Amino acid sequence: MEYPVGQVAGFAGVTVRTLHHYDGIGLLSPSGRSRAGHRRYDDGDLDRLQQILFYRELGFPLEEIAVLLDDPRADPQEHLRRQHQLLSDRIAELRRMAEAVETAMEARKMGINLTPEEKFEVFGGKDPEEHAEEAEARWGGTAEYAESQRRAARYTKDDWKRMQAEVAEWSAAYDALMADGEPATGERAMDLAEAHRLHIGTWFYECTAEMHRGLGEMYVSDERFRAFYDSMRPGLAEHLRDAIDANARRLA
């Protein structure tokens, strides 16, 4: 059986543009072409696409997926075993997170005060105040810092969870944008850069386009910020910096 690109996109829940991008970088080239030159995918191509999407869901960059799948020593069964183990680990981590959330919900319902350790289980052990002293040293005298502190002081744990959910949704959207090969100067990238700016304005302080530009430069120059954004997808920090710059020019 052979399938046209639109049908394959429907099967896999991806865009036709994504499949074109995978073909363009040599990650998934269709085995056949119609007389009119249109892509035609066979069952083997679909098997490879399934493997690609498994690895993408697990956070592997496209370059690493290509190396894994093109290794002549690789056993298809071994790919499945590795993916099963990685997915099992993720499921276990999500279960631990769900249990922490349930504990917080029960405690709130019963009026029980959680310990600091218990409260931060829901954040995976990350302390939102981790860089507070450095932030105060860098921006402590600014109105934006004062506003950020004022707002953060009244946030509840549910507020922090909502904020994290917004960040996760934005991260997934930006990852998909880069997977589709969208340039930083494109409309999708600029729209997500604007969403990033508005997120700061909603939760912390009014962030002008020029202030946002400065943050974009810091995301690349400061190794910790670079590591944070590149953990979402390698190269995302620089891509976002360029998208922020393009969006600032668009707003001007």
Secondary structure, DSSP 8 states (H G I E B T S, - for coil): -EEEHHHHHHHHT--HHHHHHHHHTTSS--SEE-TT--EEEEHHHHHHHHHHHHHHHTT--HHHHHHHHH-TT--HHHHHHHHHHHHHHHHHHHHHHHHHHHHHHHHHHHT----HHHHGGGGTT--TTTTHHHHHHHHTTSHHHHHHHHHHHT--HHHHHHHHHHHHHHHHHHHHHHHTT--TTSHHHHHHHHHHHHHHHHHT----HHHHHHHHHHHHHSHHHHHHHHHHSTTHHHHHHHHHHHHHHHH-
